[in-house]
């Protein structure tokens, strides 16, 4: 793996009891870049995030953050490494009973001994960076979907992480909000000098801001490269995904047994 990679995923195998997810996936996330993890629904994008964060452990292979193998760390060291990571969850992931201000302040109150005045200043700085300083006293129920994502982003950068992970940042947003979030991802990554991983199935929006793409399917990396090369890829699976074609290697039905047999039908010729 490249020595300037903040995240190194090396020959990772992982399966749930009834389904294999990864059968030898490898990737390197270069420092300072915005890397997209893309693939069809069910391809394992969220599972990969859980492996990177240490919520799940690979059955084979390794995942390293800053050179430390996540799957070998004890609880305290895992928490220490996690402090290097900021996470923007789908739908914002805000605490519904806390104000915008307290949502952003939460990680600082939990993980630091900073005085209240300093926490206040940092929170306002982070909210100002995402354009929502004026929403500090609002409750999550008073926010639009796009605003909630931006508050989630302010919270993700509250501890000045080295790595920011975005889980489906464009899902369910209108075009204007998508553009705002995309611009924020790009500007914050460049201004803060961090590394960003954008996990998304929204090819149109994600490809506007990412530098390098890993496309996963069938348990492996099926294509990778700079954004433009992926945009014009000849790979049938990638082409179907980028163009949103209804027909291609990505099937509508998840593979399963005989439909007719499950229905208890004797004759399967007309159904299978």
Protein Blocks (a to p, Z undefined) as FASTA:
>chain_A
ZZkbfbdcehiacddfkbcfbgoiacdddehiacdddddehilmmmmmmmmnomaccfed
cddeehiafklccfklmmmmmmmpccddehhlpafkbcfklmmmmmmmmmmccdfklmmm
mmmmmmmmnopmmmmmpcfklpcfklmmmmmmmmmmmnopabdcdehklgopafklmmmm
mmmmmmmmmmnopacddddfblklmmmmmmbdcddeehiafbgcdfklmmmccbfklmmm
mnopabdjbdfbdcdddfklmnopablklmZZ
